[in-house]
Amino acid sequence: MKVAIPKHYTQGRDNRSQEQIQIEGKQITQICSLNEQLFKSLVELESQKQIQKFKNNDLEMQLSGGRYLSYTDRTSFLSEQDKSNPKLPVILTIHGIPGSLQDFLNMQQNLQSRLSCRWINFSVPGLDGKDERRGTYQGYLEDTSLLIKDFLDELKIEQVILIMHSAGGLYGKYFMQQNPNRVRASVQIASIGIEMWGPLLQENLLLKQFGIDVLKISREEVDTQQFRDQFAKQKDQFVKSFDSKQDKNKNIWKSITIYQHLMLLKAQLLKGGFDSFFANIKNIDKRIPRFFAYSQKDSLLEERHIQQEIYHSILSQQALDFRLKEDSNFDQFFKLRDKQNLLNNFIFSYSDAGHGVQHVKAFDISVKLMIFIKLLDHIQTFKKIENNSQLKPNL
């Protein structure tokens, strides 16, 4: 069931004409097809190699204000030289709902078998299926952004390559917008775009049937124990109502815990209104390199929805062009198809992946991600110029 976007979302909507949607979608589809051909031989070659299978140990970090979180950070395999290398790539993942610290394990195994890097899986408190209230942390987007910053400070990590899946993009993108200097690159895997997300609209419609209006409720009310107790009872009622329904899009809510439902609610209670979230993420620092992987047939994310953000952040006139530095020897390592804008080489779509792209295409994405990460030290940004007749570095 498709739910209409409320009128007050002036930023969180797709205002393009149908003609423009088709033009941009066709362009992105063609780019994805060319990129598959570009990486085909490398993917086939890498498929012959053995990968190291391992497990991550769950860790817990205590931070000031009684805050704590779960994460994984496997570093024992790194050499002393790697550990002391300030340019060692550091990856930070944020899973969706439902999700866990194991969501990216297959990708991690494939990538770390091919590239020296530090890989940290981060679980947003509340998305881990437990009570989100942990000291001064209450589960709002501002709380999570500060938590990620303090987490990286504690680990003495300056910058990360941020990987987000699905609803993890709510928290990752807000962190990117608030702390652009801490994000070396962004990797979106079937992650929410720059339009109000369909599943959130469905969730809000269901909540409204039980007297909870996201547009009118306040943080003060949500933070009371009375509300939480009542919310738990109402959640059980609307989950039971799914038993007689065949809508698979709704059935996903049956597997979500009360705390994850509360996190989806709290994410929308951003100070300044949730529509400001979309205004902010449309203006994420353009100098951050972007990598996109998505599914053409996704029950939770429309292809159009993701293509809108790809066009906005990579292909539009407002985006920046990324080019090889003049002294770069990257071409000797891997010859990219499009050198006019390097990010055009890192847009990928799949017809057989569904929403769990990071699981189904873990190997394929990891090979492409390896090239993307190796490229990061070789790029500089330029402002787009009409017809690309002249290039001016964006210093």
C-alpha positions in Angstrom: 0.0 0.0 0.0 1.4 3.4 -1.0 0.8 6.2 1.5 0.6 9.8 0.4 3.3 12.2 1.8 1.7 14.8 4.1 1.6 18.3 2.7 3.9 19.8 5.4 6.8 17.8 4.1 8.1 20.5 1.6 11.6 19.1 1.6 11.0 15.4 2.1 9.2 14.9 -1.2 10.0 14.3 -4.9 8.9 17.3 -6.8 10.2 16.2 -10.2 7.9 15.8 -13.1 7.2 12.2 -14.4 9.2 13.1 -17.5 12.2 14.2 -15.5 12.0 11.0 -13.3 12.1 8.9 -16.4 15.0 10.8 -18.0 17.1 10.6 -14.8 16.2 7.0 -14.1 17.1 6.0 -17.7 20.5 7.8 -17.3 21.3 6.1 -14.0 20.2 2.7 -15.4 22.6 3.1 -18.3 25.4 4.0 -15.9 24.8 1.0 -13.8 24.9 -1.3 -16.8 28.2 0.2 -18.0 29.6 -0.2 -14.5 28.7 -3.9 -14.4 30.7 -4.4 -17.6 33.6 -2.3 -16.1 33.9 -4.5 -13.0 32.9 -7.9 -14.6 36.4 -9.2 -15.3 37.7 -8.1 -11.8 34.8 -9.7 -10.0 35.3 -13.0 -12.0 39.1 -12.9 -11.1 38.5 -12.2 -7.4 35.9 -15.0 -7.3 38.7 -17.5 -7.7 40.4 -16.4 -4.5 39.9 -17.9 -1.1 38.6 -15.6 1.7 39.3 -15.8 5.4 36.3 -16.7 7.4 36.1 -15.3 10.9 33.7 -14.1 13.6 33.6 -10.8 15.4 33.4 -10.5 19.1 30.7 -8.2 20.4 32.2 -5.4 22.5 30.6 -2.8 24.8 31.8 0.8 25.3 30.9 3.0 28.2 30.8 6.7 27.6 30.2 9.8 29.8 26.7 10.5 31.0 25.9 6.8 31.6 25.8 6.1 27.8 26.8 2.7 26.4 26.7 0.9 23.1 27.6 -2.4 21.4 30.1 -2.7 18.6 32.7 -4.9 17.0 36.2 -3.9 16.2 38.5 -6.8 15.0 42.1 -5.5 15.0 44.1 -8.6 16.0 44.9 -9.5 12.4 46.4 -6.1 11.6 50.2 -5.8 11.5 52.0 -3.3 13.6 52.7 -1.3 10.5 49.0 -1.2 9.6 48.1 -0.2 13.2 50.5 2.8 13.0 49.5 3.8 9.5 47.5 7.1 9.7 46.1 6.4 6.2 44.7 2.9 7.1 41.1 3.0 5.9 38.6 2.7 8.8 35.1 1.5 8.0 32.1 2.2 10.2 28.8 0.4 9.5 25.3 1.3 10.7 22.6 -1.4 10.3 18.9 -1.0 9.7 15.7 -2.2 11.4 15.6 -5.1 12.1 19.4 -5.6 12.0 22.4 -6.6 14.0 26.2 -6.3 14.3 26.4 -9.4 12.0 24.6 -7.7 9.0 27.8 -6.8 7.2 30.0 -9.8 8.3 30.1 -11.4 4.8 31.1 -8.1 3.2 33.7 -7.6 5.9 35.2 -11.0 5.4 35.4 -10.5 1.6 36.9 -7.0 1.9 39.4 -7.7 4.7 40.7 -10.7 2.7 41.6 -8.3 -0.1 42.4 -5.0 1.6 44.1 -3.9 4.8 41.5 -1.9 6.7 39.9 -1.5 10.1 36.2 -2.5 10.1 33.9 -1.4 12.9 30.3 -2.5 13.1 28.3 0.0 15.2 24.8 -0.6 16.7 22.7 2.4 17.5 21.3 2.0 21.0 17.6 1.1 20.5 18.2 -0.5 17.1 19.9 -3.3 19.0 16.4 -4.3 20.3 17.0 -3.1 23.8 15.9 -0.1 25.8 17.4 3.0 24.1 17.4 5.1 27.3 21.0 4.9 28.5 22.0 7.8 30.8 21.9 11.1 28.8 21.3 9.2 25.6 17.5 9.1 24.9 17.5 7.9 21.3 16.9 11.1 19.3 18.9 11.8 16.1 20.9 14.5 17.9 21.8 12.0 20.7 23.0 9.4 18.2 25.1 11.9 16.2 26.9 13.0 19.4 27.3 9.3 20.5 29.0 8.4 17.2 31.3 11.4 17.5 32.2 10.6 21.1 32.7 6.9 20.1 35.2 7.8 17.4 36.9 10.2 19.8 37.3 7.4 22.3 38.9 5.2 19.7 41.0 8.1 18.5 39.7 7.8 14.9 39.6 11.0 12.9 37.7 9.8 9.8 35.6 6.8 8.7 34.2 5.4 5.5 30.5 5.2 6.6 28.4 2.3 5.3 24.7 2.5 5.9 21.8 0.1 5.1 18.1 0.9 5.1 17.0 2.9 8.2 20.6 3.1 9.3 20.7 6.0 6.8 18.6 8.1 9.2 21.4 8.1 11.8 24.4 7.9 9.4 23.2 10.8 7.2 22.4 13.0 10.1 25.9 12.3 11.5 27.4 13.2 8.1 25.6 16.5 8.0 26.5 17.4 11.5 30.1 16.2 11.3 31.3 16.2 7.6 34.9 16.4 8.6 34.6 12.9 10.3 33.4 11.1 7.1 36.0 10.3 4.5 33.4 8.7 2.2 29.8 7.5 2.2 28.6 4.0 1.1 24.8 3.6 0.8 23.4 0.1 0.4 19.7 0.2 -0.2 19.6 3.1 2.3 16.9 5.7 2.7 17.0 8.6 0.2 16.2 12.3 0.3 12.4 11.8 0.3 10.1 10.8 3.1 10.5 7.0 3.4 7.5 4.9 2.6 7.8 2.4 5.5 7.9 5.4 7.9 4.6 6.7 6.4 3.1 3.3 6.8 4.3 3.1 10.4 2.8 6.5 11.1 -0.6 5.5 9.6 -0.7 2.4 11.8 0.2 4.5 14.9 -2.5 7.0 14.1 -5.1 4.2 14.2 -4.1 3.7 17.9 -4.3 7.4 18.7 -0.6 8.3 18.2 -0.2 11.3 15.8 3.5 11.8 15.0 2.8 15.3 13.9 1.3 16.3 17.2 3.1 14.3 19.9 6.0 15.9 21.9 9.3 14.5 23.2 8.1 15.2 26.7 5.1 12.9 26.2 7.1 10.2 24.5 9.6 10.2 27.3 7.1 9.4 30.0 6.8 5.8 31.3 3.0 6.1 31.0 3.3 6.6 27.2 5.8 3.7 26.9 3.6 1.3 28.8 0.6 2.3 26.7 2.6 2.1 23.5 3.7 -1.4 24.3 0.0 -2.5 24.7 -0.9 -0.8 21.4 2.0 -2.3 19.6 0.8 -5.8 20.6 -2.6 -4.9 19.3 -1.6 -3.7 15.8 0.9 -6.6 15.4 -2.0 -9.0 16.1 -4.0 -7.2 13.4 -1.4 -8.3 10.8 -2.4 -12.0 11.2 -5.4 -11.5 8.9 -3.5 -9.4 6.3 -1.5 -10.5 3.3 0.5 -7.3 2.8 4.2 -8.3 3.1 5.2 -4.7 3.5 3.2 -4.5 6.7 4.3 -7.9 8.0 7.8 -6.7 8.5 6.6 -4.7 11.5 5.8 -8.0 13.2 9.5 -8.7 13.6 10.4 -5.3 15.1 10.7 -4.9 18.8 9.0 -2.2 20.9 12.3 -0.3 21.2 12.8 -0.3 17.5 9.3 1.1 17.0 10.1 3.8 19.5 13.3 4.6 17.7 11.4 5.2 14.4 9.0 7.4 16.3 11.8 9.4 18.1 13.8 9.8 14.8 10.9 11.9 13.5 10.8 14.2 16.6 13.8 16.1 15.4 14.1 19.6 16.8 12.9 22.0 14.1 10.6 19.3 12.6 11.4 16.1 10.7 11.1 17.9 7.4 14.3 19.7 8.4 16.1 16.3 8.3 15.5 16.2 4.5 16.6 19.8 4.1 19.8 19.0 6.0 20.7 15.8 4.1 20.2 17.5 0.7 23.0 19.7 1.8 25.6 17.2 3.0 29.1 18.3 2.2 29.5 17.8 -1.5 33.2 17.0 -1.1 32.4 13.6 0.5 32.7 10.9 -2.1 29.6 8.7 -2.5 29.1 5.0 -3.4 25.6 3.6 -4.1 24.4 0.0 -4.4 20.7 -0.7 -4.5 18.0 -3.1 -5.7 15.8 -2.5 -8.7 13.0 -4.5 -7.0 12.9 -3.6 -3.3 9.7 -4.0 -1.3 10.8 -1.3 1.1 12.5 1.3 -1.2 11.4 2.4 -4.6 14.0 2.5 -7.3 12.9 6.0 -8.1 13.4 7.0 -4.5 17.1 6.0 -4.6 17.8 7.3 -8.1 16.5 10.7 -7.0 19.4 11.0 -4.4 22.0 9.6 -6.8 21.1 12.2 -9.4 21.1 15.0 -6.7 24.5 14.0 -5.2 26.5 12.9 -8.2 24.9 13.8 -11.5 23.2 17.1 -11.0 24.8 20.5 -11.9 24.9 21.3 -8.2 27.1 18.3 -7.4 30.9 18.3 -7.7 33.0 16.4 -10.2 35.7 14.0 -8.7 38.8 13.6 -10.8 42.2 12.0 -10.5 45.0 14.2 -9.1 47.6 15.1 -11.8 50.3 13.1 -10.1 48.1 10.0 -9.5 49.2 6.6 -10.8 45.8 5.0 -10.0 45.3 4.3 -13.7 48.1 1.8 -13.6 46.2 -0.1 -10.9 42.6 0.0 -12.3 41.3 1.8 -15.4 38.0 3.4 -14.6 35.4 3.9 -17.3 34.4 7.5 -16.6 37.3 9.9 -15.7 35.1 13.0 -16.1 33.4 12.2 -12.8 34.9 9.3 -11.0 31.9 8.7 -8.8 29.9 7.7 -11.9 31.9 4.5 -11.8 30.5 3.6 -8.4 26.7 3.4 -8.9 25.4 -0.2 -8.9 21.9 -1.7 -9.2 20.8 -5.3 -8.9 17.8 -7.1 -10.3 18.0 -10.1 -8.0 18.9 -8.8 -4.5 15.8 -7.5 -2.8 16.2 -5.2 0.3 19.0 -7.2 1.8 21.6 -6.2 -0.8 24.5 -6.4 1.7 23.7 -10.1 2.2 22.9 -11.2 -1.3 25.6 -9.2 -3.0 28.2 -9.2 -0.3 31.1 -10.5 -2.5 30.2 -8.4 -5.5 29.9 -5.2 -3.5 33.1 -5.8 -1.5 35.2 -6.1 -4.7 33.8 -2.9 -6.1 34.2 -1.2 -2.7 37.9 -2.3 -2.6 38.5 -0.2 -5.7 36.5 2.7 -4.4 38.5 2.8 -1.1 41.9 2.6 -3.0 40.7 5.5 -5.1 40.1 7.9 -2.2 43.7 9.0 -1.9 43.9 9.9 -5.6 41.0 12.3 -6.0 40.3 16.0 -6.0 37.0 17.8 -6.5 36.0 20.3 -9.2 33.0 22.5 -9.6 30.9 21.5 -12.6 31.1 23.8 -15.5 28.6 24.0 -18.4 29.6 21.5 -21.1 32.7 20.6 -19.0 34.7 22.9 -21.2 36.8 24.2 -18.3 37.7 22.7 -14.9 38.4 24.7 -11.8 39.6 22.8 -8.7 37.4 23.2 -5.6 40.1 24.0 -3.0 
